[in-house]
Amino acid sequence: MKIWRLWDPLGKRVIQASDVRFVESKIIGEREIDIEELDLMKSCIPENMSLEDDDPVSGEVEASNIPDVPVVAPTVEGGPGSGPGSGPVVPADEVDQGAQACGQVRPVDIVAYPDEHNEAVTTDDSGLRPGNPPAPILCRSGCIGRLTQAYRSVLESGASDEIEEDLLSYREALSQTRSASWKVAMGAEFRSLLENRTWTYCSMVPDGAHPISCKWVYILKTNPDGSCQFKARLVIRGFEQTEFGETFAPVAKLVSLRMIIALSSLRGWEIDHMDVVTAFLNPPVYDNIYMCLPEGIESLDPTKPTTATVCKLNKALYGLKEAPRLWYNHIDEFLLSIGFRKSENDPNLYQLIDGELVLLLYIDDLLIAAKSRRRIYQVKQLLHNRYKMNDLGSARQFLGLEIDQLPDGRFLLNQARFVMKVLRCSCMENCNGVCTPMETGQKLLPAEETDEMVEPREYQSLVGSLMSLAIGTRPDITFAISTLSKLNARPETKHLLPVKRVLRYLRQTTTLSLIYHRTQNSALVGFTDSDFAGDLDDRKSTSGYVFTLASGAVSWKSKKQSLVSLSSTEAEYVGCSEAAREAIWLRRLYHEITKDQLKSTIPAIQLLLSDSQGAISLAQAPRVSDRTKHIDIKYYFVRDTCANGLVRLGFISTAEMTPDVMTKALPHDAHQKHIRGMGLTELS
């Protein structure tokens, strides 16, 4: 590895970096070096090197022989300081107190100059570090240091919804410049613990019982209005538990969330958001679970008995294995007791008996949708009487999804902040945009033994972040992410190019939003399509489906089929079977919510559109031919649904087939046409 050594004339120290760019066309400044400074420079350089030696080989050393000097974070595309007119990332005289406490030295300033054509500076394709902001500096011990202020600024600058500073311990939080804010957050958390009588102090542990340790977790959360919120949470180390009960707890589906938003736009409903404060502290714990005393308890709870050595839990605590299940059972019992009925299709969806109000539960977050503000207020009061709640007003942010309720009744759903967070963490926020997520006709093959590999964890982290967008509000990148995901096990350098293209596409379409609005046709419409033998590696086909309501997509999927189809008709037939299963579930959920209000406008049979006449004929006609007799019996499910009147297959031309964008890479015009068909619109 080649390491460059550079002299910092202001800090009078030697720095080193493996990624350095020399701007020979610009002269920063000239000055004479005195004897004292020259001696200091020589003392920082190994004896086998001299300042006059211009041989590039002499600058190539093993990493184990690198002297203990500060390390400069590498400069990559779009990183801090790479834009026109940008200055140093961190002022040279700024020193983080937390870094000093760990024996760290802050990285020095690096000034990046724009190119001649005023474009973003780009490294070579193999230099992408997906998912990584500028690297943390090293401690004197050689270990990776704590997050510095410069490192955090990349994460906190306007795009972060929630940052868990899990690298901070209790002592480090109190030694920071923001220690006063963390003390207030810990005090608020501890008051909630005491108010809920979460534990009982004990002087000794019974024989056979083993106390479980705990820790403080610090979260810096960005609110929808841009303000920062300091949160501290005491969690028990549940992985130390050896005996526990049922742990599974259901959570709401994103499809249910989008369905409620789409129906709210059709019915003129408003949606409010509430949050349960310290939700897991409400349900009681019936097992004998002992916990070690938390750090800082002497100052947080002066009433603690001096003889207390452990705590016996009375209530569930965050981190406890069975805590999610206990909380779900607790609030489920309460909601049923106040007049709600639970959905048969989503265990986290509740309706009042008269159907005039819908409540969606996701752990401790609740969405309440109704046309009458009075009904919403009544339910809020019931919740306030039972739990300690935060009333967040009109829903603006839920599970990382940004919700805009417009005066004309339209609802906008996007993840613009998360997009910017992904771009910043990939150092791509200043990259040049493109109009499609994948090149037309591009085929990705698995890596071979001779190919240059990249770190799988970094590749998987970035693809996972993009997948969160694909399943949330961005069906336009679903096919690209599905294709990139098959390379997670052995990614190579050339596979970073299509990942970067998706990032450039997101940069171009940051504010692309799903828009739901009232239309004359309130029917749920499904589309299904398949690409025959599109995977060159195993020749399997890719299926995709989209269901739209209120002119916006509420459910979608792109998936490679599990078998090799022998014809395009077979591939389309298999895709119809996959879509029919989703259609039946969506239909039940749709009927359950709207059976009283929209009964007259709901057709009896779910419409599913396909562009394959052969697949439609095969599903409607009970016959077996030599070309279809080998098809697995499970794919004949679509034939049974058509015979029973649950699904009706209809024909639509390929030019109007919306999920075509989810089965293959399309040119710009076709791509734009189909994403508009899913209700995706760029905000101005």
TAKAZI-V907087 format. One record per helix or strand of 3 or more residues. SS is the DSSP state (a for helix, b for strand). FROM is the first residue (numbers start at 1). TO is the last residue. Records with the same first field share a line. If there is no record, write none. Layout:
SS->FROM-TO + FROM-TO
//
This chain:
b->4-8 + 13-17 + 162-164 + 199-202 + 214-222 + 228-236 + 270-276 + 290-292 + 310-313 + 340-342 + 349-352 + 357-362 + 365-370 + 389-394 + 401-405 + 411-414 + 512-516 + 525-531 + 542-549 + 552-560 + 606-610 + 647-651 + 680-682
a->35-43 + 56-59 + 63-65 + 97-101 + 125-127 + 149-156 + 170-175 + 179-195 + 238-240 + 254-267 + 279-281 + 297-300 + 323-337 + 373-386 + 416-425 + 456-472 + 475-485 + 495-508 + 568-594 + 599-601 + 613-620 + 633-643 + 654-656 + 658-662 + 668-677
//
